[in-house]
Amino acid sequence: MSVANPIGFLQLARLRGVGPVLCKRLLEELGSAEAILAAHPARLAAVEGIGTIKANQIVTSAPETAAAAREEYEKVRQQGITLLTLADERYPPGLKTIPDPPLVLYVRGELLAEDAVALGIVGARQCTLYGREQAQRMGAQLAERGLTVVSGGARGIDTCAHLGALQVGGRTVVVAGCGLLNCYPPENDHLYERIVKEGRGAIVSELPLDAPPARENFPPRNRIIAGMTLGIIVVEANLQSGSLITARLAAGDYGREVFALPGRVDSPASAGTHHLIKSATAHLVESAEDVLGHLGDVGRLLQKATEAERQEKQAAANGDLFDGQVTEEKSTPPQWTTVQQKIVTAAGGNPGGATVDDIVEATGLAPQVVMAELTFLQIKGGVKRMAGNRFAV
């Protein structure tokens, strides 16, 4: 499904008193942004949670929101920023599964299909040297194993996690708490430019382009980090840290895995992290391998791909690329698992290639599983990526 009316979605995002949960419900009931904006108040009021007052507000505010949406869309075009809506096939599949997805995502850089196989790293802004070191180490390890590192671009843990991913040539996504015409914190301007110019990820936001980095923007931002990822790693956080809220949201509302990296037992900076571990909210982890061990089939596939890459590099270093054993393995037809075969069949059933949404619909598999398997299948030559984020055999 491609985007039909980006201005309509921008208009919905500006409705007073109607947040992401109700907008998603309206879309499910009426089918499109156009249908919602053209609906009679009585039809809108019949949708659970809307009622007469909100329905009348939607209708009466339509001229004002339409003008603001058109102005915003023109600004998006002038700035060369990509606008993804909930109806866009390029919209992050993990976000579509949460109850309160952003109606629109502004994107600088590029979100790739494989960015669905991602881990969030969060923690304190005022962190210790230990916290900075561990965030960068975990960011690097996860990126080396094929995971996109997602964080909020804030000072401290977030920044170090992004840097770790870039350090090893991996991918990283910044979920900003302000509009993309602002940079927060200002000193990260160089980091964001590097992510975009090197083609290593994206800076994304649900907020209008000019939105400032106000305090109230950051809690909603954290739900996007949790929704875009397979799980959240809390590296260092005190007992009042907003990272604990993100962790509980990921575990309790979104069904994501939560991990925590232990710190010094006498350090207040790690008191919140240790609370997550003691309360069984988070798995205690020390490395990327620990994380992959808790990600089920996704983790297993990434471990397998990492080990295969390691063996190939070792063989190349030893000059063994053409020995009998390797030649035999390369000439043997691949044996896909049942899940992989479903994906290969779905991708091969369309001469023009299949989108992730097509494959999810055809196989009945979760979007995260499809993306993890597609990553593995691309490495092994089972599928190939085509233009427009389509996959073919």
C-alpha positions as a Python dict, from the first residue, in 0.01 Angstrom:
ca = {
    (1, 'M'): (0, 0, 0),
    (2, 'S'): (155, 329, -106),
    (3, 'V'): (86, 671, 38),
    (4, 'A'): (-232, 822, -108),
    (5, 'N'): (-273, 1152, 71),
    (6, 'P'): (20, 1278, 282),
    (7, 'I'): (-157, 1610, 336),
    (8, 'G'): (-457, 1423, 476),
    (9, 'F'): (-237, 1247, 731),
    (10, 'L'): (-70, 1576, 824),
    (11, 'Q'): (-418, 1713, 878),
    (12, 'L'): (-517, 1421, 1101),
    (13, 'A'): (-200, 1471, 1306),
    (14, 'R'): (-317, 1824, 1386),
    (15, 'L'): (-664, 1734, 1510),
    (16, 'R'): (-729, 1871, 1858),
    (17, 'G'): (-814, 1613, 2122),
    (18, 'V'): (-760, 1317, 1889),
    (19, 'G'): (-429, 1144, 1952),
    (20, 'P'): (-256, 851, 1780),
    (21, 'V'): (-473, 583, 1944),
    (22, 'L'): (-801, 738, 1829),
    (23, 'C'): (-662, 824, 1486),
    (24, 'K'): (-557, 463, 1435),
    (25, 'R'): (-906, 353, 1537),
    (26, 'L'): (-1062, 600, 1292),
    (27, 'L'): (-840, 470, 1012),
    (28, 'E'): (-937, 112, 1091),
    (29, 'E'): (-1307, 203, 1088),
    (30, 'L'): (-1320, 439, 790),
    (31, 'G'): (-1026, 316, 584),
    (32, 'S'): (-838, 633, 488),
    (33, 'A'): (-750, 987, 589),
    (34, 'E'): (-975, 1119, 311),
    (35, 'A'): (-1274, 920, 440),
    (36, 'I'): (-1224, 1050, 794),
    (37, 'L'): (-1198, 1412, 687),
    (38, 'A'): (-1506, 1384, 464),
    (39, 'A'): (-1719, 1191, 712),
    (40, 'H'): (-2041, 1322, 864),
    (41, 'P'): (-2012, 1404, 1237),
    (42, 'A'): (-2261, 1129, 1320),
    (43, 'R'): (-2042, 870, 1148),
    (44, 'L'): (-1734, 991, 1335),
    (45, 'A'): (-1920, 999, 1667),
    (46, 'A'): (-2011, 631, 1625),
    (47, 'V'): (-1643, 530, 1645),
    (48, 'E'): (-1546, 416, 1993),
    (49, 'G'): (-1376, 692, 2191),
    (50, 'I'): (-1479, 977, 1959),
    (51, 'G'): (-1829, 1085, 2059),
    (52, 'T'): (-2024, 1392, 1956),
    (53, 'I'): (-1790, 1661, 2091),
    (54, 'K'): (-1475, 1525, 1927),
    (55, 'A'): (-1662, 1452, 1605),
    (56, 'N'): (-1778, 1813, 1581),
    (57, 'Q'): (-1426, 1937, 1659),
    (58, 'I'): (-1286, 1729, 1373),
    (59, 'V'): (-1537, 1872, 1127),
    (60, 'T'): (-1521, 2237, 1239),
    (61, 'S'): (-1140, 2244, 1253),
    (62, 'A'): (-1102, 2097, 902),
    (63, 'P'): (-1036, 2426, 718),
    (64, 'E'): (-771, 2537, 969),
    (65, 'T'): (-593, 2200, 979),
    (66, 'A'): (-604, 2168, 599),
    (67, 'A'): (-427, 2501, 551),
    (68, 'A'): (-162, 2414, 809),
    (69, 'A'): (-111, 2070, 654),
    (70, 'R'): (-61, 2213, 303),
    (71, 'E'): (189, 2468, 434),
    (72, 'E'): (380, 2198, 622),
    (73, 'Y'): (389, 1966, 322),
    (74, 'E'): (532, 2239, 101),
    (75, 'K'): (802, 2301, 361),
    (76, 'V'): (880, 1926, 368),
    (77, 'R'): (927, 1926, -9),
    (78, 'Q'): (1151, 2232, -1),
    (79, 'Q'): (1375, 2079, 265),
    (80, 'G'): (1414, 1748, 79),
    (81, 'I'): (1276, 1553, 375),
    (82, 'T'): (1088, 1226, 327),
    (83, 'L'): (742, 1206, 479),
    (84, 'L'): (615, 858, 564),
    (85, 'T'): (255, 801, 667),
    (86, 'L'): (94, 506, 837),
    (87, 'A'): (-37, 401, 494),
    (88, 'D'): (309, 398, 335),
    (89, 'E'): (471, 61, 259),
    (90, 'R'): (805, 205, 371),
    (91, 'Y'): (670, 291, 717),
    (92, 'P'): (858, 91, 987),
    (93, 'P'): (663, -236, 1026),
    (94, 'G'): (723, -262, 1400),
    (95, 'L'): (557, 75, 1459),
    (96, 'K'): (244, -41, 1280),
    (97, 'T'): (189, -304, 1550),
    (98, 'I'): (172, -65, 1849),
    (99, 'P'): (-159, 85, 1964),
    (100, 'D'): (-44, 447, 1923),
    (101, 'P'): (176, 469, 1611),
    (102, 'P'): (275, 811, 1473),
    (103, 'L'): (49, 910, 1185),
    (104, 'V'): (346, 1064, 1007),
    (105, 'L'): (723, 1025, 1029),
    (106, 'Y'): (957, 1292, 897),
    (107, 'V'): (1281, 1131, 776),
    (108, 'R'): (1624, 1276, 699),
    (109, 'G'): (1847, 1013, 545),
    (110, 'E'): (1698, 676, 459),
    (111, 'L'): (1512, 403, 643),
    (112, 'L'): (1582, 63, 487),
    (113, 'A'): (1374, -250, 515),
    (114, 'E'): (1642, -420, 725),
    (115, 'D'): (1613, -144, 986),
    (116, 'A'): (1314, -340, 1119),
    (117, 'V'): (1574, -572, 1274),
    (118, 'A'): (1676, -320, 1536),
    (119, 'L'): (1758, -278, 1904),
    (120, 'G'): (1706, 38, 2106),
    (121, 'I'): (1974, 160, 2345),
    (122, 'V'): (1866, 410, 2611),
    (123, 'G'): (2006, 552, 2931),
    (124, 'A'): (2103, 860, 3125),
    (125, 'R'): (2212, 1190, 2980),
    (126, 'Q'): (2434, 1257, 3281),
    (127, 'C'): (2612, 923, 3272),
    (128, 'T'): (2945, 799, 3400),
    (129, 'L'): (3254, 716, 3196),
    (130, 'Y'): (3161, 349, 3243),
    (131, 'G'): (2817, 413, 3098),
    (132, 'R'): (2956, 592, 2793),
    (133, 'E'): (3207, 316, 2729),
    (134, 'Q'): (2946, 41, 2758),
    (135, 'A'): (2691, 219, 2540),
    (136, 'Q'): (2946, 259, 2263),
    (137, 'R'): (3062, -102, 2304),
    (138, 'M'): (2707, -239, 2287),
    (139, 'G'): (2621, -15, 1992),
    (140, 'A'): (2924, -146, 1803),
    (141, 'Q'): (2861, -511, 1890),
    (142, 'L'): (2495, -501, 1790),
    (143, 'A'): (2571, -322, 1463),
    (144, 'E'): (2841, -576, 1380),
    (145, 'R'): (2580, -849, 1412),
    (146, 'G'): (2344, -684, 1165),
    (147, 'L'): (2114, -497, 1401),
    (148, 'T'): (2025, -132, 1347),
    (149, 'V'): (2088, 70, 1664),
    (150, 'V'): (1800, 304, 1752),
    (151, 'S'): (1824, 574, 2017),
    (152, 'G'): (1715, 929, 2091),
    (153, 'G'): (2025, 1128, 2001),
    (154, 'A'): (2046, 1281, 2349),
    (155, 'R'): (2367, 1355, 2535),
    (156, 'G'): (2527, 1067, 2718),
    (157, 'I'): (2421, 708, 2654),
    (158, 'D'): (2222, 782, 2336),
    (159, 'T'): (2506, 962, 2160),
    (160, 'C'): (2758, 691, 2251),
    (161, 'A'): (2527, 418, 2119),
    (162, 'H'): (2497, 595, 1782),
    (163, 'L'): (2874, 645, 1769),
    (164, 'G'): (2935, 277, 1843),
    (165, 'A'): (2723, 172, 1545),
    (166, 'L'): (2902, 416, 1314),
    (167, 'Q'): (3240, 302, 1446),
    (168, 'V'): (3194, -41, 1286),
    (169, 'G'): (3017, 77, 971),
    (170, 'G'): (2673, -20, 1096),
    (171, 'R'): (2335, 149, 1077),
    (172, 'T'): (2172, 372, 1334),
    (173, 'V'): (1848, 571, 1364),
    (174, 'V'): (1800, 883, 1576),
    (175, 'V'): (1444, 942, 1698),
    (176, 'A'): (1439, 1314, 1767),
    (177, 'G'): (1234, 1493, 2031),
    (178, 'C'): (1197, 1799, 1812),
    (179, 'G'): (1125, 1888, 1451),
    (180, 'L'): (1393, 1810, 1195),
    (181, 'L'): (1470, 2175, 1129),
    (182, 'N'): (1608, 2189, 1482),
    (183, 'C'): (1906, 1996, 1616),
    (184, 'Y'): (1903, 1883, 1976),
    (185, 'P'): (2144, 1874, 2141),
    (186, 'P'): (2317, 2133, 1919),
    (187, 'E'): (2657, 1968, 1951),
    (188, 'N'): (2526, 1656, 1776),
    (189, 'D'): (2480, 1835, 1446),
    (190, 'H'): (2801, 1676, 1314),
    (191, 'L'): (2685, 1330, 1427),
    (192, 'Y'): (2350, 1366, 1249),
    (193, 'E'): (2513, 1495, 932),
    (194, 'R'): (2750, 1199, 938),
    (195, 'I'): (2464, 949, 969),
    (196, 'V'): (2287, 1104, 670),
    (197, 'K'): (2584, 1177, 442),
    (198, 'E'): (2748, 838, 496),
    (199, 'G'): (2419, 658, 426),
    (200, 'R'): (2428, 494, 769),
    (201, 'G'): (2071, 552, 877),
    (202, 'A'): (1827, 832, 943),
    (203, 'I'): (1706, 1105, 1174),
    (204, 'V'): (1330, 1070, 1227),
    (205, 'S'): (1058, 1260, 1413),
    (206, 'E'): (679, 1264, 1431),
    (207, 'L'): (681, 1636, 1513),
    (208, 'P'): (628, 1927, 1273),
    (209, 'L'): (949, 2055, 1118),
    (210, 'D'): (973, 2366, 1336),
    (211, 'A'): (881, 2198, 1667),
    (212, 'P'): (1128, 2291, 1946),
    (213, 'P'): (1289, 2035, 2181),
    (214, 'A'): (1029, 2089, 2456),
    (215, 'R'): (1026, 1867, 2764),
    (216, 'E'): (681, 1725, 2682),
    (217, 'N'): (804, 1592, 2347),
    (218, 'F'): (1042, 1335, 2490),
    (219, 'P'): (810, 1079, 2658),
    (220, 'P'): (608, 1032, 2334),
    (221, 'R'): (938, 1010, 2144),
    (222, 'N'): (1040, 713, 2360),
    (223, 'R'): (741, 506, 2243),
    (224, 'I'): (875, 533, 1886),
    (225, 'I'): (1213, 396, 1995),
    (226, 'A'): (1037, 103, 2163),
    (227, 'G'): (796, 46, 1874),
    (228, 'M'): (1063, 48, 1602),
    (229, 'T'): (1275, -217, 1771),
    (230, 'L'): (1276, -581, 1877),
    (231, 'G'): (1381, -474, 2225),
    (232, 'I'): (1538, -209, 2446),
    (233, 'I'): (1872, -214, 2626),
    (234, 'V'): (1906, 13, 2929),
    (235, 'V'): (2275, 79, 2978),
    (236, 'E'): (2280, 317, 3274),
    (237, 'A'): (1988, 482, 3452),
    (238, 'N'): (1909, 613, 3799),
    (239, 'L'): (1578, 549, 3975),
    (240, 'Q'): (1417, 864, 3829),
    (241, 'S'): (1535, 809, 3473),
    (242, 'G'): (1287, 827, 3187),
    (243, 'S'): (1461, 519, 3049),
    (244, 'L'): (1274, 310, 3307),
    (245, 'I'): (945, 434, 3164),
    (246, 'T'): (1061, 340, 2815),
    (247, 'A'): (1157, -6, 2939),
    (248, 'R'): (823, -67, 3109),
    (249, 'L'): (637, 56, 2802),
    (250, 'A'): (838, -175, 2577),
    (251, 'A'): (780, -478, 2800),
    (252, 'G'): (428, -416, 2924),
    (253, 'D'): (245, -250, 2635),
    (254, 'Y'): (439, -342, 2322),
    (255, 'G'): (558, -695, 2399),
    (256, 'R'): (923, -614, 2330),
    (257, 'E'): (1222, -765, 2506),
    (258, 'V'): (1397, -551, 2767),
    (259, 'F'): (1763, -585, 2862),
    (260, 'A'): (1979, -415, 3122),
    (261, 'L'): (2356, -388, 3148),
    (262, 'P'): (2469, -405, 3514),
    (263, 'G'): (2686, -133, 3663),
    (264, 'R'): (2864, -77, 3993),
    (265, 'V'): (2648, -197, 4280),
    (266, 'D'): (2720, 120, 4480),
    (267, 'S'): (2662, 363, 4194),
    (268, 'P'): (2337, 570, 4201),
    (269, 'A'): (2379, 603, 3824),
    (270, 'S'): (2297, 233, 3788),
    (271, 'A'): (2030, 204, 4059),
    (272, 'G'): (1744, 213, 3806),
    (273, 'T'): (1914, -39, 3580),
    (274, 'H'): (1960, -278, 3871),
    (275, 'H'): (1596, -229, 3972),
    (276, 'L'): (1487, -349, 3627),
    (277, 'I'): (1698, -662, 3673),
    (278, 'K'): (1584, -732, 4029),
    (279, 'S'): (1217, -685, 3938),
    (280, 'A'): (1255, -926, 3642),
    (281, 'T'): (1152, -650, 3403),
    (282, 'A'): (1481, -685, 3216),
    (283, 'H'): (1724, -961, 3122),
    (284, 'L'): (2074, -907, 3257),
    (285, 'V'): (2311, -891, 2959),
    (286, 'E'): (2684, -833, 2921),
    (287, 'S'): (2729, -855, 2544),
    (288, 'A'): (2548, -864, 2211),
    (289, 'E'): (2561, -1244, 2223),
    (290, 'D'): (2352, -1237, 2541),
    (291, 'V'): (2098, -1016, 2364),
    (292, 'L'): (2075, -1241, 2058),
    (293, 'G'): (2017, -1539, 2286),
    (294, 'H'): (1687, -1382, 2398),
    (295, 'L'): (1559, -1290, 2052),
    (296, 'G'): (1438, -1636, 1949),
    (297, 'D'): (1448, -1713, 1577),
    (298, 'V'): (1565, -1362, 1496),
    (299, 'G'): (1866, -1393, 1727),
    (300, 'R'): (1944, -1741, 1602),
    (301, 'L'): (1947, -1626, 1240),
    (302, 'L'): (2168, -1328, 1318),
    (303, 'Q'): (2409, -1551, 1510),
    (304, 'K'): (2420, -1792, 1218),
    (305, 'A'): (2486, -1511, 969),
    (306, 'T'): (2756, -1363, 1191),
    (307, 'E'): (2928, -1699, 1227),
    (308, 'A'): (2911, -1762, 852),
    (309, 'E'): (3067, -1421, 785),
    (310, 'R'): (3339, -1489, 1042),
    (311, 'Q'): (3423, -1822, 880),
    (312, 'E'): (3438, -1666, 534),
    (313, 'K'): (3674, -1394, 657),
    (314, 'Q'): (3891, -1653, 830),
    (315, 'A'): (3901, -1866, 517),
    (316, 'A'): (4000, -1563, 309),
    (317, 'A'): (4274, -1473, 555),
    (318, 'N'): (4407, -1828, 542),
    (319, 'G'): (4385, -1849, 163),
    (320, 'D'): (4134, -2133, 188),
    (321, 'L'): (3854, -1992, -24),
    (322, 'F'): (3895, -2265, -286),
    (323, 'D'): (3950, -2573, -75),
    (324, 'G'): (3727, -2874, -136),
    (325, 'Q'): (3504, -2825, 166),
    (326, 'V'): (3406, -2468, 89),
    (327, 'T'): (3352, -2548, -281),
    (328, 'E'): (3123, -2833, -185),
    (329, 'E'): (2919, -2610, 48),
    (330, 'K'): (2881, -2341, -215),
    (331, 'S'): (2767, -2591, -476),
    (332, 'T'): (2508, -2754, -250),
    (333, 'P'): (2156, -2611, -290),
    (334, 'P'): (2052, -2425, 28),
    (335, 'Q'): (1816, -2595, 268),
    (336, 'W'): (1572, -2337, 397),
    (337, 'T'): (1371, -2371, 716),
    (338, 'T'): (992, -2389, 685),
    (339, 'V'): (962, -2018, 769),
    (340, 'Q'): (1233, -1922, 518),
    (341, 'Q'): (1069, -2132, 247),
    (342, 'K'): (737, -1951, 304),
    (343, 'I'): (913, -1618, 252),
    (344, 'V'): (1103, -1737, -56),
    (345, 'T'): (776, -1865, -204),
    (346, 'A'): (595, -1538, -131),
    (347, 'A'): (879, -1331, -279),
    (348, 'G'): (892, -1551, -588),
    (349, 'G'): (520, -1539, -652),
    (350, 'N'): (527, -1186, -790),
    (351, 'P'): (729, -1112, -1106),
    (352, 'G'): (777, -752, -994),
    (353, 'G'): (895, -850, -649),
    (354, 'A'): (707, -844, -318),
    (355, 'T'): (707, -579, -46),
    (356, 'V'): (743, -664, 322),
    (357, 'D'): (369, -605, 363),
    (358, 'D'): (300, -846, 76),
    (359, 'I'): (512, -1115, 238),
    (360, 'V'): (358, -1060, 582),
    (361, 'E'): (8, -1092, 431),
    (362, 'A'): (97, -1400, 227),
    (363, 'T'): (275, -1587, 508),
    (364, 'G'): (94, -1471, 819),
    (365, 'L'): (430, -1414, 988),
    (366, 'A'): (509, -1122, 1219),
    (367, 'P'): (680, -827, 1044),
    (368, 'Q'): (988, -855, 1266),
    (369, 'V'): (1031, -1222, 1181),
    (370, 'V'): (993, -1151, 809),
    (371, 'M'): (1257, -878, 822),
    (372, 'A'): (1503, -1092, 1016),
    (373, 'E'): (1458, -1381, 775),
    (374, 'L'): (1492, -1149, 474),
    (375, 'T'): (1822, -1023, 612),
    (376, 'F'): (1949, -1380, 642),
    (377, 'L'): (1813, -1481, 300),
    (378, 'Q'): (1982, -1184, 133),
    (379, 'I'): (2315, -1283, 286),
    (380, 'K'): (2271, -1640, 164),
    (381, 'G'): (2142, -1544, -181),
    (382, 'G'): (1789, -1673, -129),
    (383, 'V'): (1631, -1341, -217),
    (384, 'K'): (1755, -1017, -366),
    (385, 'R'): (1647, -661, -300),
    (386, 'M'): (1493, -469, -589),
    (387, 'A'): (1402, -104, -635),
    (388, 'G'): (1120, 26, -418),
    (389, 'N'): (1208, -201, -121),
    (390, 'R'): (1080, -507, -303),
    (391, 'F'): (1224, -858, -278),
    (392, 'A'): (1248, -1126, -544),
    (393, 'V'): (1413, -1467, -580),
}
